[in-house]
Amino acid sequence: MNYVIIGNSVAAVGAVRGIRKIDPRGNITVISRERHIAYGRPLISYLLGGQVTEKRMAYLPEGFYENNRINLLLNSEVIGLNTNKKQVKLAGGDTISYGKLLIATGGDPFVPPIEGMAGKEKVFTFTTWDDANKLKGIAHDIGRVVVIGGGLIGLKAAEGLHQLGKQITIVELADRILSTAFDRSAGRIVAKKMKANGIDVITEDTVVHVEGDGAEISGVTLKSGDIIPCDTVIVAIGVRPAAGFLKGSEVAVNRGIVVDDRMETNVANVFAAGDVAEARDFFSGQKNPMPIWPDAYIQGDLAGTAMAGGEKSYGGGLSMNSLELFKVPTISMGITNPTDPKEFEILTYQDLENYQYRKIVIKGKLLVGAVLVGNVERAGIFAGLIREKIDITPFRESLLAADFGIIHLPREIRNALFAPYGKVA
Ligand SMILES: Cc1cc2nc3c(=O)[nH]c(=O)nc-3n(C[C@H](O)[C@H](O)[C@H](O)COP(=O)(O)OP(=O)(O)OC[C@H]3O[C@@H](n4cnc5c(N)ncnc54)[C@H](O)[C@@H]3O)c2cc1C
């Protein structure tokens, strides 16, 4: 079999492993428009801030590509797909034939048209190793930065630049930072921590004009009319599925590429996985991109298994976000902001002074969501209780306790949760 994988990040790695478990011999070609071997994308802010060296960016065991006999094409962008001829077209003009194709192209940063921004030199996005390198390379020339967008990527960029001693203002349209991934209290605690570190956080406002002569930036004007002086702008308002090259092909794209539970698209022999695909939500069954690292790997593994003729199907992704900013770890999972609160019970504990917050969302006898700030050690247990749909009634009072741990769980539940790793006494 001739496998072609577009993209060389975590979903692609999952797919290679999925394929090789079943088919040790088939040809695998991996095509990436980046020039690096697979690396930890979530590490780019630490690379920018100097806490991680270039050497630490690659996370695969040495020899991964050779041992899996992968034909790796770096610096190569796919610009078209012909599903009748079963070929992908590269930017250089070459075509590559496939028997089974995986699209694992992730997301592209979305840059809205903002007046005055075109032609300005120091406008950046922040999703790749090279983005971090570019900023690092001109760090001596950066004084004040405006980050547009207070989501995970914007906050990570802000933290990295802060480590380099830059002055930063975050401008967020919603009434709080981290509005999509976390709840109001978690957003408030993280904002408090950012402010304590000298980062300005402006909410319910947005940048409407980038000021400055020629290529130079002198500041930005906000919708409120306020002007913030700066010389650099980072646009971090979100990513869109990197599926532009599918234009004119028959592959269906909704909010992401539409796939079934084996990660196959509407076109036979064409699969999609990771941030570019629409994954099925664990609770609602609805399909949405689930842009998180662990889920991209799981989807890649499923796709690879299916491409090689194996049987495995997707149980649905549990949405989960984890973030550590200025040493405050934060994790959210499952349903954290129920739209119909009558159906749910919410228990919280907070100690804002010490950046501690815990929230659990219960539906009937089941834990369906959690937000943890400050102390995230038990996140794995919470995720297990949610995934395994365990009746939490016998220990629900302990769930918010600072020392909550497996010791609070009845033995049969401990065994149910940890059986794959051996019985717990
Ligand atoms: C700054 C930052 C911090 C993050 N932090 C976290 C975190 O803490 N926890 C977490 O769970 N997730 C985090 N994420 C999200 C996580 O990185 C993604 O969910 C994950 O990388 C998705 O993997 P993927 O394989 O689907 O795609 P990607 O990692 O996006 O990789 C896709 C690859 O395909 C390439 N490509 C795209 N189009 C083409 C084409 N036409 N031809 C050839 N190659 C192409 C791209 O250049 C890219 O290299 C973070 C992301 C960013 C940007």
The ligand as an ORCA input file, in Angstrom:
! r2SCAN-3c Opt
* xyz 0 1
  C       1.278     28.318     20.872
  C       0.447     27.072     21.001
  C       0.302     26.466     22.236
  C      -0.475     25.319     22.361
  N      -0.578     24.751     23.591
  C      -1.308     23.606     23.742
  C      -1.394     22.960     25.008
  O      -0.840     23.422     26.015
  N      -2.131     21.814     25.104
  C      -2.782     21.275     24.004
  O      -3.443     20.224     24.130
  N      -2.693     21.856     22.797
  C      -1.978     23.012     22.632
  N      -1.900     23.608     21.393
  C      -2.643     22.990     20.272
  C      -1.857     21.821     19.664
  O      -0.575     22.259     19.324
  C      -2.613     21.287     18.448
  O      -3.860     20.766     18.879
  C      -1.831     20.187     17.712
  O      -0.571     20.652     17.307
  C      -2.616     19.711     16.478
  O      -1.860     18.788     15.775
  P      -2.103     18.455     14.247
  O      -1.170     17.332     13.930
  O      -3.544     18.276     13.972
  O      -1.708     19.777     13.426
  P      -0.557     20.840     13.554
  O       0.264     20.660     14.778
  O      -1.193     22.177     13.358
  O       0.381     20.512     12.307
  C      -0.061     20.554     10.985
  C       1.145     20.606     10.064
  O       0.708     20.512      8.701
  C       1.418     21.460      7.917
  N       0.623     21.815      6.732
  C      -0.531     22.542      6.703
  N      -0.985     22.650      5.432
  C      -0.088     22.010      4.656
  C       0.007     21.797      3.245
  N      -0.932     22.258      2.413
  N       1.059     21.112      2.769
  C       2.014     20.622      3.609
  N       1.977     20.788      4.954
  C       0.935     21.474      5.464
  C       1.571     22.649      8.864
  O       2.569     23.527      8.413
  C       1.916     21.924     10.163
  O       3.280     21.674     10.253
  C      -1.120     24.757     21.229
  C      -0.968     25.365     19.979
  C      -0.205     26.506     19.848
  C      -0.049     27.144     18.503
*
